[in-house]
């Protein structure tokens, strides 16, 4: 990565015990997980963050060096949040400086979110200068519904809500929907040697989704090397040897000791849509997750998905339980104040 000025970490907020410093190494992860889960719990988010998953994420970042692009928020020595920036060229032709702004509720009310949001903008300006492009540039944030600290900061800085997402939960895995597999297709677990083709199918299936990065940024190793990946939980519809649709599933332990399934990715190749393949793969996934010990299942969805994904998931027994908002703000064109 090009050597940059590196926007300095913000000064401490007087009288609060709140300080800011640069991210050092992977030893930061446990404290970041605690702060992240505190915010998720306050906002009613059901997907937990786990240390292994965050560690894997931070060792597979694209266009982001956390030693330069991440700061940690501390209060009296304990991690209370963090902010990180990465950039992506999107399939729609834009460039997005994708910001993570996370402040645990225990640190709300002191201007922390606004402080780190301003730092993220300064860092984005440096990255923009170092990586010139003719694409329209935006800074983007995703906030959980209920993160009033973050929402107030972004409103003050001129961000606009542009897209809405949600979590949907199936409370139990009883009375599952039927599997109706169209003629000419086979629903099964892929072999290991078929995973590259399956990954390519997922990339093609998500290519036109809002906010999707260019195809060359989609890395198979981040998927199959992840701590939650299990081959036996993958469900793919094949037409001959060609993957046509699929669901990538995971299992997550809950605090009460039970297991909850996650339908982490649901996709259909554009050439195979409108045939009921995703519906069949979801039904098979719920059975596989139940047989693996899960007692409930959930997934994330773009509420404005043009393929009516929310209707599909609702028909499979899922209900909306939490929401989130994507915010964006145009970056100034170079040479403009």
N, C-alpha and C positions, 0 to 999 in steps of 0.2 A: 504493500500500500504506500502511496505517495506520502512522504513526510509532510506533516501539516503543522500549523501553529498550535493546534489543539486548544480550543476554547477552555480557559481555566475553570476549574470547579468553582461554583458560587461560594461567596463568603458565608460564614455562619450567620444564623438569624439570632440577633441579640436577645438575651433573656429567655431563650427557649431550650437551650441544650442541644439544638438541632444544628448539625454540621453536614458538609458535603465533601466528598473526596472521590478520587478516581477508583474505578474497579481495579483490583490487583490481580486476582487469579481465581481458579475454581474453588478455592477454599471459601469464597464469598457465598457460594450457592446455598448452604443450609439457612443462613440468615435471610437471604432473598426469598427462599421458599416460605419461610414463616411469615414474612411481610405480605407476600403475594396471597397466601391462603387466608390471612386475616382480612384482606380486602374482599376476597371472593366470598367469604362467609358473611360479611356485612352486607354484601350485595345480593345474596341468595343464589350465587353461582354454584352449580352442582359439580362441575368438573374440577377436581383437585389438581394442584401442582405437586409433583413429586421430585425429590432431589435428583434421582437418576435421570428422569426425563429432562430436567433443566440442564443438567451437566451435559447430556447428549446434545441438546440444542446448542449450547454454547461452544461445543467443539465442532459444530457443523454450520456455523454462521456463514452467510453469503454477503459480501460487501459490508462487513462489520467487524471491527477489531475492538473487543470490549475494553482493552487497555487504553484505547483512545476514545471510544464512542460510548462509554458507559460511566455513569457516576452513581455512587451509593449515598443514600440518605441515612444518617445515624442520629440517634438521640441518646445521649449519655452512654455511648458505646454500643448500643443495640441497633441493628439494621431496622429502619422504618420505611424503606422504600428504595427505589432505584429508577434510573432513566437510561434508555439506550436507543441508539439510532442505527438503522441499516437502510440501504437504498436498493431499489429494484427498478429495472426497466419493465414496464407492464405490457401485456399483450395488446392493450388498447392504444399503445403509442405514447403514453405518458411515462414520466419518471416519478416514482414515489419515494420520498424520504420517510420511511416507516418508523414512527416513534413509539417507544414503550414508555409510558408515564405511570408509575405505580407508587402510591403513597398509602401506607396503612392508616386506618382510621385513628389510631392513637396519636398520629402526627398532624391531623387535620386542624384547621383553624389558625395556622401560622403563616400562610402564604407559601407553603412548600411546593405545591403543585404549580403555581405560577412561576416560582423561581426555577424549577427544573424545566418547565416548558420553554422558558426564555433561553435556558442553556441549550436545549435541544435545537432551537432555531439558530442559535449562533453556530452550533456544530454543523447543522445542515448547510449553512452558508459556506463554511469552510469546505465541506465535501463537494458542494456544487462547484466551487471554484477550482478544486483539484481534479474534478471529473466532468469536464464540459460536455454538454449535449445540446442538440437542437430540439429535444423533446420538451413539451410543457412539463414544468416541475411543480410538485406539490409536497407539502408536509402533511402527513396523515397520522391520526391517533385513533385507537380503538379503546373505548371506555365501557366498563360494565354498567348496566343500568343501576342507578343508586349511588354511583361514584360522584356525589355532588361536589366534592372538592375539585376533582378533575374537570367536571363540566363547567364550574364557575370560572376556572382558570382559562379554559379554552375559549369560552364566550368573551372574556375580557380581552383576549388576544386576537379576536376576529375570526375564529374557526367556525365553519358551518357544518351542521350534521348532514350527511349525504347518503348514508346507507344504514340499514338496521338489520341486526342479527338476533338470534335467539338460541336458547337451549330447549330441547324437548325431551320429556321423560316418559318412559313406559313403566308404570308403577310395579307391574308384575309381569311374569312371563307365562301366564296361563292363557288359555283360549287364544292361541296364536293364529294368525291369518294363514290361509292355505297357500301352498306353493303351486303356482300355475306356470309351468315352464313352456314357452312357445315351442312349437314343433321345429326341429332342426337345431335346437340348442341343448346344451348339457350344463347343468349346474353342479360344480364340484370344487374341491380344494385344489389349487394349482400345485404342480410339481415345482421343486426349487429351480430347475432349469427353465421354467416358464415365467419366472418372476420378471425378467427384463421386459418381456412382451406385455405382461400385466401392468407393469409400471408405465409403459408407453400408453396403454389404454387409459389409465387414470389421467395422465398428462393431457391426452387428447380430449377426454371427457370434461376436464376442468378448464380447458384453454379459453373458452369464451366467458367464463364466470367473471363477475365484477372483481377488479383488483388483483387478478391473477398475474403472476410474473411470467416473463417470457419462458418458453419451454426449456431453453438451455440452462435455466437456473434450477429446474426440478431434478433433484438428485436421488437416485435409487438407494444409495447407501444410507442416506438419512432415514429412509423408511425401514429397510430390512435390518439395519444394524441397531435400530432403536430398542431400548430396554423393554418396551411393551409388545414388540413384534413377535407373533407366533404364527408359523405357517399354517397350523391346523385350524386357526380361526379365520383364515381368509376364504372368502366365498366369491367365485368367479363364474360367470356364464360364458361358455365357449361355444362358438360355431365352428365345428371342426377343430383346428388347432389355433384359431384366432380368438383372443379374449375380446368379449363384446361388452361386458358390464361387470360390475363387482362391488363388493363391500369389504373394506378393511376393518377388522374388528379387534378390539382389545378387551382385557379384563382388568378392573381396578378394584382393590380392596377398599372397603368402607370402614369408618371408625368402629362400627358395631361388629366387625368381623365378617360381614357378608361381602359378597362380590357383586359388582355392578358392571354390566357390559357397556362398551362404548362402540357405536358404529362410527368409526373415526373418519371414514371416507366412503361416500356412495357416488358412483359415477357410471355413466353409460357412454360408450363411444358414439359420436354423432351419427354414424352410419347405421346404428342399431337402436335408435330411440323409437318411442311410441309403440313398443311391443310388449311391455310389461316385465322387462328383464330386471329392472331395479326393484320392482315390487316383489318378484320372486326371490331375488337375492336377499332382500331384507327379511322376508319370511324365513328363509333358510338360516340366515344369520341369527335370528332370535332363537331358533331351535338349538343351534350350535352353542350359543352363549348359555342357554339354559342347561344344556347337557354338560357344559364345563363348570357349572356351579353358580352362575349368576342368577339373581332373583329379580333383577330389574335391568333396564337398559336406557341409554340416552344418546343423544346426538346433537350436533350443532347445525344451524341452518341459516341461510341468507333469507330474511323475510321477504325480500323483493326478487327472489329467484324467478326468472322468466319461465322455467320449466315446472312451476307450481309444486316445488318440492315440499312445502309445508302441507299442502293438501294430501300428498302421497303419504307423508309421515303420520299425519293425523288419522288417515284411513287404516294405518297399521297399528293404531292404539297409542300413539305418542301425543302428549299434551305440552303446551308451552309453559315453561316454569321460570325462565329468566330471559333477560334481553340485554342487548348492548348496541352501541352506536359508533359508527365510523365518522370521524370528523376530518375535514380537509381545509387547507389554506394554500392558495397559490404562492409559490416562491417568487420573489421579485426577479424580473428579467435582468440579466447582467447589464451593468451600466446604468440601471435605474436606482434611485435612492430607496 
